[in-house]
Amino acid sequence: MAEYRIVPVLLATLLATKLYAANEYVDAKKCAACHPKIAATYRQTGMSRSFYRPSATANTIQDFTHALSDTHYSMIERDGAYYQRRWQIGFGGKETNVEESKIDYVIGSGTHARSYFHRMASGAFIELPLGWYAEKGGSWGMSPGFDSPHPPTRRFVSYECVFCHTGIPKIPAGHDAPGSDPIFAGDLPEGIDCQRCHGPGGNHVRLMQTPGAKPEQIRASIVNPARLAPKLQMDLCMQCHLEPTSSGIPSLIRRYNRGPFSFQPGEPLSNFLLAFDHAPGSGHDDKFEIVGSSAYRLRKSQCFLKSNGAMTCQTCHDPHNIPRGQAAVKYYAAACRQCHGAAFQAKVTAGQHTASEECASCHMPKRRTEDVVHVVMTDHLIQRRPPSAEKLLAEMPERHPTEAEEYHGEVVPYYPAPLPEADDNKLYLAVAQVSLKNNLAAGTRELAREIARVRPRESEFYMALGDALQKTGKPREAAAAYQQSLTRQPDFARGLLALAAAWKAAGDLPRAGQIFERATQVAPRNPAAWFQYGTVDYAAGRVEAAIQKMQKAIAIDPELTGEHTGLAELLAATGKLDAAQTALQEALRIDPYDATAYDLMGRVLAGKSQLPEALYSFEKATKLRPGYAPHLYDYALALMSAGRAEESQTSVEAAIQADPKMAEAHVLLGGLLTQKRRFPEAAREYQEALRLNPAFDRAHLDLANVLAAQGDMPGAIEHLRAAAKGRDPRVAQVAAAALKRLGK
């Protein structure tokens, strides 16, 4: 705060009148009343148009087919509201998994792209799958991260996303702590308003309306970025325009004592958050991503580095007025000539440079972003000789790296760098290593050491350590860390849920149940608390109690993924097949790419003797999760029941290839080979099943039959006796009857 250029006497006057201390955000329309010219030009900028309600200008489209996920979309208008509709073609060629989501807000000015937000009943927002891109004159495509065989259907919009596209939204009490669900109250501000750069305007407006207020008091009551030191000017822009990467590392970590929208213009950005990056030389030095295309790339430029901090975003940009066309060419060329005018003219005279004054197109060319592959943006890395336009603009597929393909290495401080020596900074650096598992083993050890040394007051550091220990398979140690968090914040719902999950992972179901019960008392409207409590009941054999708790979770928030499938599993296990089918239909409406739901639907439909529909569901499951042994095995069983033995064998062989230790699959393959009278091969499959599971009663019985068919009666009797002593009463009865017939 020392870098505010406010005269101390004036600041003291403001504090004495309690105006400064009571400052608050106001309706930004009040700013336009006194600043109409600036407001008029600002309304045309991308920042002003970054977030808004849909209107007649929003495009509609009747049918967009996403081949990768076999899904159809349309954008429709009905009774003055706009919707994104999603559907698939299901069994019998009928529409299925239909979902219509009202578009509540559009994010993105349309200069490069637009995405669409739907508000859930909980107050959370989700991003919808279909987006619009300006490239090539405008086209529809999947929003970033959705162009895959399994597009997310409930991608919740984070506070960080909204932070960079709106003013200051309202957050319900209790939802501003780190790790809280991103819930919003009331209408959201449309676009970045004046106060994001000038600070809350309450005092300023009051002083303007106060008779006798002095001009210097009025000026001191609002932040004028032009009067800030260059570093703080850059910090102001970088609150939104600095993100080292959007890939799988924690590039931005907000300090635990700060709310998500608490940054104040004029304060150092490092008071609010810390930025981290990939380690140098790890193959990520030249990344070009949509948010990092500006400040992150600019800070690599020699122009910026050699300015010794004098160059800021405002050196080239007027945030109130964005020129376009030829006016933009002249404007930005003039910005370059502030430093390079004489050198430019000398090179032109010497014939060493073209006379064109269009600097940016050569030295800051447009380039395709790696994370939003349908967007082309200006590269703010100012280069003497950039790569060819053909290379920079080449189309690229959207990447969906697996966890194994993600970056695993040290996460290093990016801003500020070097990171000042301070206890809390060392803690945050350790948190950066573990939060997304990039440097998990070393980071966990370092975080544990720093916590033991510093003993921080913030409960979130202990949560981070608990999460890291859980990821390394140490649930009891994780429980101890979570308990430390709860001693500092006893009614912390996320802490209670994490502690209970740790004890459940450790096998202590009674203790896990007690803590889940406490979580439901602390947060009775938290669906995760009720659902997870239900899983403990189920594991303990209390099936009806588990069903009731899961139904309560769904009643609180019926739109969450996974809960309907979990409930259906329990309903099916208790023979409530119609109810299970209804739950699965809802699960697939929410997430039509859930292979587990399709597999369970197949089992439910098979149980209801609806074999064609069951086979369709099993086939969907195996396509959505190829190479997954349990789904291939279930499909093979259904194919065998349908009399399609060859296809059944193909599927069960694929299951065995995926998981050679799956004893049930070996038994099924043995049965199929027995039908073909390939007894030696069948015997080998049964023997392998028994090697994997010596107590597999059915394998003993089936092997006995195969051995008898080959004339090996002593071997058959041995396995019949083993089957007769087994735990499966039906198998034991058959084996005993066979032994009786043989006189044994």
N, C-alpha and C positions, 0 to 999 in steps of 0.2 A: 504493500500500500504506500510505501515511501515514495514511489515513483509517480504518484498522482501529482499533477501540477496545480494544486489548490493552495492558495495562500493560507498559511496557518491561522491567521486572525479570522479569515472568513469561515474556515472550517469550524473554528471554535464558536463563532456566532451561530452557525447552523446547528451545531450540537446543543448549544444553550437553548435554542428555540425548539429543540426536539424534532425539528423538521427532518434533518438528515437521518437520525436514528429510526424514524418511523416511516422511512421511504418504502414505497410499494409500487407495483406495476399497475399501469392504468390502460384504458382502452387506447390503442395506438391511433385511433381516429382523432383524438385530441391533439396529437402532434401536427396533423395536417392543417388544423385551423390556423396555426401560426407560421407554418412552413409549407405553404401550398405548392410552390414551385418544385422544391426538393421532393415533396410527396408525389407529385405528378410524374416526375422522371423515375423515381424509385419504383413506382408501380409497374414499370415496364421491365424491371430487372428480373433475372432468374431467381434471386433471393426472395423477392416479393411474391413471386409466382410459384414458390416451391411446395406449397401445400394448400389445397383448396377443396371446396365441395364440388362435386360433379355438376355439370350444366349441359345445356344443349350443344356446347362446343366439344363435349367429350364424344369421341368416336363410338359408333356401334358397329357390330359385325355379326352376321348371322351364324357363321359356322367356321371355326378354326379347328383343324385336326392336328393333334400332337401325336405323331406316329410312334415315338419312342415309348409312350405310356398308353397308347391305344385309347386316347381320351379326346372327347370333343368339348369345345367351349363356344359360347356365344356371349356377346355383350348386347344387352337389350334395355329398352326404356319402357316403363309401364307406369302410367298415372303420375308422371313427373319424377319418378325415381329411376335409378339406374341399377342394373343387376349384372353380375357375371354368373352365367349358367354353365355347369359342368355335367357331363353325362358320358356313359359308355354304352356299348351294344353288348348285351348279355346273352344268357341262355335263350335259345329260340329266336334270336334276332331282335329281342325287345330292349328298349331303353332301360338301363339300370344304373344304380348308384348316382341318381340325379340329385344335384344340390344347386340351389340358387342362393347367392350371397349378395345382399344389398351393398352397393358401393357407397360408403359414407364419406370417404375422402380420396382425392387424387394426390399422389406424391410425385414431385418432379414437374418442372416448368414446361416440359415438352421440347425444350431446346435440344436435349439429347434423348430423353426417355420419359415415360410415365408409368407408374405402377399404381395399384388400386388397393385401398384398405377397406376392410369390413369390420364393423364394431360388433363384438360379441356381447351377449347379455351381461357378462361379468364386468364389462367396461374395458376389457382388453381389446386390442386390435390384432387382426391377422392380415398378412399380405396375401393377395389373391394371385393365382398362378399365371394368368395371362396378362402381359404387359404390352406397351406400345413403344416403338423405337423410331427416331427421326431419320436414321440413316436410310439412304436410297429413296428419299421422298416420303418415308413413313411406311411402317409395316408392323404387323402384329407378330409377337413371339413370346416365348415363355420368359417370365421374370427371372432375374439372376438367381441361380441355384435351383431352378425348377426344370431345367432342360435335361431330364433324366428319365429312366424307366419308372422311377418311384418319386414323382414330384411331391414335395411336402404339402400337406393340406391344412395344417394348423401351424404355420410359421408365425409365431407371435412377434409383434413389433416391439422392439426394445425401447427403453427410454433414450438410449444413445442415438437410435435412428431418428426419433421424433425431435431430439435435441437440435439436430442440424437442419430441420425443415420447418420449424414453427417458432412462435414466440415462446412464452412461458405458460405451459398448460397447468391445469389444476390436477393434483394428485390426492387421492383419498388418504386420510390419516393412517399412518402405519405402513404405507407402501413406498416410502422414500428411502428405506434402509437398503444397504447393499444386499443383493440376492432376492429382493422382493419381486413379486410378480408385477409386470408393468401394467398398471391399471390407471385409467384416466377418468376424471370426473367432468361432466359438462361438456360444452363445445370446446374444441381445440382452436387456438388462434390460427388464422389462415395466412401462412407465409411467415418469413422472418420479418419481425417488425422492428421499429426504430430502437426499442429498448434492449435488443440483443447486443447492440454495439454501443449504445449510449447509457445503458444502465436504467434502472427503474425510474419512471418519470413522475411519480407522485409529488415529490418535493418541488420539482421544477414547475409543474402545473400550478401548485398552490402558491408558489412565489410569484408566478406570472399574474395570478389573480389577487395578489396582496398589494393594496395601495401603498406606495412609498418604497416598495422593494427596490434595492439598488441593482444596477446592471451586473456588478461583479458578484453579487449574491446569486442572481439568477444563473449566471454562467457557471458558478461553482456548484450549483445544485444538480448539474447533469454532466456526464462525461463527454468531452469532445475528444475523440481519438486523435485528432490532429495535434493536440497539445500533450499527448502522452509521449514518453520516451520511445524510440524506435522499437526496442525489444517488446515493450508492452503493446505497441501497435501490432506487431507480429503475433503476439500471444492472443490478441483479440480476434484476429482472423483465424488463427490456428485452433481456436476452440472448436471450429467445425471443419476446417480445411487441412487438418493434420491427422493423418492416419497412416502410419508406416506400412501397414498391410491389412488386407481383409482376409488373408489366409488364416490357417489354423494355429495362430499364436495369439496370446493376449496383448495386442498392440497398444491398447489403452486401458489403464486401470485407474478408476476413480478412487480417490482417497476415501477411506471408510467413514470419515467424519463429515463428508460432504453429501448433500442431497443431489439428485440427478440434474437439477436445473439451478444450482446455487452459484454457478460461476458469475462473477461480477466484472464487467468491463473495467479495466484499469488495474486489476490484480494480476500477479504472475500466474500463468497457466499452471505451473507446477504446484501451486497451492491447491489446485482442484484435481488434477490428474497427472499421471506419469505415462510417458510413451515408451514402448519397447519395440525391438526389431530383431530380425534374424542376425545371427553372428556374421561378421564380415567374412567373405570368402566361402560362404556355405552355398553359393549358387543362387542367391536371391538379391544380388547387388543392383541389378538393372531392372527390377520389377516395375511395371507400369500399371497402376490400378486406378480405379475411377476417383476415389477420394484422394489418394496419394499423388494424383497427377499434378496437383498445384503446389502446395507448400512443401511436401516431401521432396518433390523433384526440383523445385526452385532452390532449396537449401543445398543441393548438390552442385549447383551452377557456380562457375568461377565468378560470374558477375556478383552473385550474392556473397560468396566467400571473401572476395577481395574488397567488398564494400565495408568490411569491418563492422557490420551491424547497421550500416546506414540505409541499406536497401530494404524496403518492406513491400508488402503487397500494394500499398497505396502509391508506391513509386510509379507503378504502371496502371493501377486501377482506381477509378472513382466509384466507390460502392453505391453512390446515389444515382449514377447515370452511366449506363453501358452503351457505348456507341456501336453502331452496326454498319455493315457494308463498307463503302469507301471512307466514310467518316471514321470507322474503326481502324482502317489501315493507316490513315494519317495520324490518328491519335496515338496509336501504339508506336509508330515510327518516331513520333516526337518524343515519346518516353525513352526510346533507345538512344536518341541523339543527345539526351541530357548528359550522357557519359561518353558516347561514341561518335558525336557529331564531327569533331575535327578529324579523327582517325578515318571515319567513313569517307569524308570528302577527299582526304589525301589519297586513299586507295582508289577512289573513282578517277581522280586526276591522273594517277599513275597507271591506270588501266588494269588494276588488280582486283577490282570489284565492280559488279554491275551498278548502273546508275539507279536501279529500282530502289525505292524507299520502303518496299514491303518487307520489313525485316523478319516479322514473325513467321511467315510461311516458310522461310528457309531455315531460320535458326531455332524456331520453336514449332516444328511441324506437327500436324495432327497425327495421331497414332491410335491404334485400336487398344482398348484396355483389356487386360488379361482376365479380369474377374467379371466384367460385364461385356461379353464378347460381341454384342450388337451395337456398342457405343464407340464412337471415334471422338477423341478429345484432344485439345492442345496440350502438348508436352511442355511443361514449364522448366524442364532441364534445358537451359540455354546452351546450345552447342555450336561450335564453329563449323563442323562438318557432320551433320546428323546422318544416320543411315538412309538408304533410299526409301522413297515413299512406298514403293511396291512391297518392301519388307515390312514397313511400319503399318501398312493398311491391310495386309493379308488376313483373310478370314481365318478364324480358329475355332475349334470346338470348345464347348464349356467343359471344364475339368471338374471331376468329382473324385478327388483322391480318397483312397481308403485310409484308415487310421495308420496302417503300416507305411503308406506313401507320404503321409504328412511329415512335416519337418520335426525331426527329433534331434535336438541339440540345444546349445546354450541360447537363452534369450537375453539380449543385451540392452542396456539403457539407450534410448534414442534421444529423448528430450525430457528434462535437461540431461546433457552429457558433457562432461562426466557427471554422474549422479552425486550430488553433495553428500559428504560423509555425515550421516545422521542415522540414529537407531531405526526410525520408522522407514527410511529409504532402504536400508538393508533388509528389513522385513518385506517390503513391497517387491524388492528384487527377487527374493526367494519365492514369494507368491507367484511372480511371473513365470518362474521355472515350472511350477507344478499345476497351475490352474487348468491348463489344457494338455498336460502330460508331455510337454516338449522335452523337458530335462528332469524327469520325474524322480529318479533315484537320488541324484546329487541334490536336487532342489528340496526334496523332503528332508534330507539330513540337514541341510543348511537352515531351512525354516524351523526345524525342531531346535537347532542350536540357538538361533536368534531369539526364539520365543523364550527358551530357558534363560537366556542372558538378560533380555530386556523386560520380560513379563509385561507385555503391552496391555493396556486397559481395554482396547477394542476387541470385542468378542469375535469379530470376523477373522482375525488372524488364526485363532484356534479352530474355527470352522475350516479355513483353508488347509490347515495341517490335518484335520480329521479327514477331509475329502481326499487329500493326497495319500494318507495311510490306507484308506478304503481302496483306492485305486491300486495300491501295491499289495493288496490281499492281506492286510493286517487289521481286521475289524475290531479286535479288542483294544489295540492301541488307538485306533480311530475313536472308539467309544470314550476313551479317557480324554482325548482332545476335545471332543464334542461336550463332554461334561464340564471341562474348563470353560468353554464358551458359555455354557448355561449358568455357571456360577456368576458370570458377569451380566447375563441377560436371561433371567430364569424363564420368562414367558416368550421366548424366541421360538416361534412355531417351526421355522426351518431347522433350528438346532435340535428341537425335540424329534422331528421326523428323521433327521440324520442319525441321531443317537439310537433311536429305535431300530432303524435299518441296519445299523452296525451290529447291534445285539442279535438281530435276526440272522444276519450273515454269520455271526459267531455261533449260531445254533441255540442261543438262549431265548427260546420263544416266550416263556413266562415274563421275563424282564422286558422283552420287546413289546409284548402286549400291554403291559402296564404303562409304558412310555407313550405308546400310540394312544391309549385311553386319555392320558394327560394332554396329548396334542389336540384331541378332539374337544377337550374342555377349554383349552386356551384359544383354539381357532375352530369353533363349531361349524363355520362355513367354508372350511378348507376341504375340498373334495379329496385331495391326496391323503389327508390324515385318515379319513374314513375308509378309503379304498385299501390303503396299506394295512390298516388295522384288520380289515377283512381278510387279507392274505395270511395274517398270523392265525386268525381263527381257522382258516381252511387248513393250514399246515398242521394245526393241532387237532384236526378232525371235527371241528365244530362247523359243519358245512352250512347249516341253515343260518347260523349267526353270521357267517361270512357273507352269505347271499344278501342278508338284510343290510349289512354295512356297505356293501358294494352298490346296492340299489340306492342307498342314501347318498353316496358320493355322486352317482349319476343324476339324482334329483337336484343336487346343488348345482352341478354344471354338466348338462347332458351333451355338450359339444366336445368334450375332451376325447382324444384318441386313446385306445387301449383299454379303457375301463369297460366298455361294452363287451369286448372280446374276453376279458377276464371274467366278467359275470357269466357270459355264455358257457365258458368252460365248466363253471360250477353247476350251472343249470343242467348241462348235458350229463355231467357226472351223476346227478341225482335223478336222471330219467325224464327231466322236464324239457323234452325235445322241442315242443312248439315255442315255449318261452325262449329257449336257447336260439332257435332260428330267428325269432324277432329281434333279439339282442344283436345277433350277427348281421342282420340286414341293416341295422342302425350303425354298427361298426363299419360296415363297408360303404355306407353312404358317406360317412365322415372320412374314411381313408380307404379308397378302393384299391390300394396297393399293398394291403396288409395280407401277406401270404399266410400268416398264422390263422387269420380269420377265415380265409378261404378253405384252408385245410380242415379247420374245425367245422365249417359249414358242410364240407363233404362228408365228414363223419356223422353229423346230425342228419343230413338228408339220407345217407345210407341206412341209418337207424330207423328212418321213417319209410324205408323201402322205395325211395325216390332215386333209383340208381342212375338214370341218365343225368339228372341234375347234379347228383353227387360227383359223378365222373367229371362233369364240366368244372365243378369247384376244385377238385383235386388237380386237374390240369392247369387251372389258373394258378394254384399255389406253387406248382413245380416251375411254371414259367416265371413267376414273380421272384422266386428264390431258387434259382437253378443250382443243382449240386448239393441240395440239402437233404440228407438221408431220411429223416423222419417223414417229410412230405412225399418223397419218392416211394417210401415203403407203404404209406397209407394209400397212395395212388395204385400201387401194385396190388394191394389187397382188394381194392374195389374192382380193378380190371379182372382179377381172378374170379370174383363173384359174378361178374358180367359174362364170364365164359371167354374172355379174351386172353388166353393163356400166353400167347407169344408176346403180346404187349406187356403183360404182367411181368414176364421174365425179364424183358428189357428194362423195365422200371426198377425191379428189385436188384438186378445186377448193377444198375447205376447207383442205387442206395448203398450197396456193399462197397463199390468203388469209392464213394464219398466217405463212408465210415465202415471200414472193415471190421470194427469191433462191435457192430450191431448184431447181436445174437439172433434177434427176431427175424432179421432179413435173411440170415443163413437158413433158418428153419423154413421160411416161406419159399426160398429158392429150392431147398431140398424137396418140399412138397410138389413144386412144379416139375422138377426133374423126375420125381417118383411117378407122376402121371404119365410121363413119357417112357417109363420103364428103364430109365438110365440110373439103375440102382447104385452102382459104385460111386458115381458123381454125387448122387443124393446123399449117400452115406457120409461122404467127405464133408458135405455142408452141415449135416447134423453133428458130426464129430467136432467140427469147428465151433458150432454154437455151444456145445458142451464144454469145450476148452475155455471159451469165453465166460460161460456161466454154468458151472457143474450142477447147479440145482434147477436147471431148466427142465421141468417135468415133461412138457410136451415134446421136447427134443429127444428125451429118453424113449418115450412111447413111439415116436415116428421112426427113430433109428432102429428100434426093435422090429418094427414091421418090415423095414428095408432089409435088415439082416436075415429075417426069416424068409423073405422072398428070394434071397441069395443062398438059402440052405444053411446059414450059420445059426443053428438053433441055440447053442450055448450062449453065443453073444446076444441073441434076441432075448433069452430068458434073463440074462444079467441086467439088461436095460429095462425089461418089464418090471423086475423087482425094484429097481431104482425108482421107476415111475410110480409103482404102487405105494412106495413109502413117502412120496412127495407131498407138497402142501396143496396142490390143486386137487380138490375132491373129485371133480369130473374125470380128470386124467387118471387119478388113483383107482377109481371105480372101473374104468375100462381096462387098465393094466391088470387089476386083480381078477377080473372076469377072464382075461386071456390066460393068465397063469392057471386058473382053475380048469379051463378047458384042456390045458396041456398037462394037467395033473401035477402042477408044481405049486 
